[in-house]
Amino acid sequence: MVYLWDYDEKELEKTEKGRIFILERMINYGPGKKKISLSQVKKYWNKLNLFPIRRRLLELLIWGKYLSSTKNKKAFWMG
């Protein structure tokens, strides 16, 4: 079960924006019994709104390197 409790999956599949939304939900919350298509992930990579940790892990698994930059949120200035 894909986490689409608030949307009609058949309606979402009709548009590109809807397919991207379904893919985001599958990655962020788990695919349920469906499989996530690697070709779809690569195709829509720059349009996907993913949790930062998942994005970094997928970058490493798919391309073997990190594509996004890391932002050190714990950095501070001592002056």
NORPE-V439716 format. One record per pair of residues at least 12 apart in sequence whose C-alpha atoms are under 10 Angstrom apart, sorted by the first residue. I is the first residue (numbers start at 0). J is the second residue. Records with the same first field share a line. If there is no record, write none. Layout:
BEGIN
I = J / J
END
This chain:
BEGIN
0 = 25 / 29 / 30 / 31 / 32 / 33
1 = 21 / 22 / 24 / 25 / 26 / 28 / 29 / 30 / 31 / 32 / 33
2 = 21 / 24 / 25 / 27 / 28 / 29 / 30 / 31
3 = 20 / 21 / 24 / 25
6 = 21
8 = 20 / 21
15 = 43
16 = 43 / 46
18 = 39 / 43
19 = 39 / 40 / 42 / 43 / 44 / 46 / 47 / 48
20 = 46 / 47 / 48
22 = 35 / 36 / 39 / 40 / 43 / 47 / 48 / 49
23 = 40 / 43 / 44 / 46 / 47 / 48 / 49 / 50
24 = 47 / 48 / 49
26 = 40 / 47 / 48 / 49 / 50 / 53 / 54 / 57
27 = 48 / 49 / 50 / 51 / 52 / 53 / 54
28 = 49 / 50
37 = 61
40 = 57 / 61
41 = 58 / 61 / 62
44 = 58
51 = 67 / 69
54 = 66 / 67
55 = 67 / 68 / 69
END
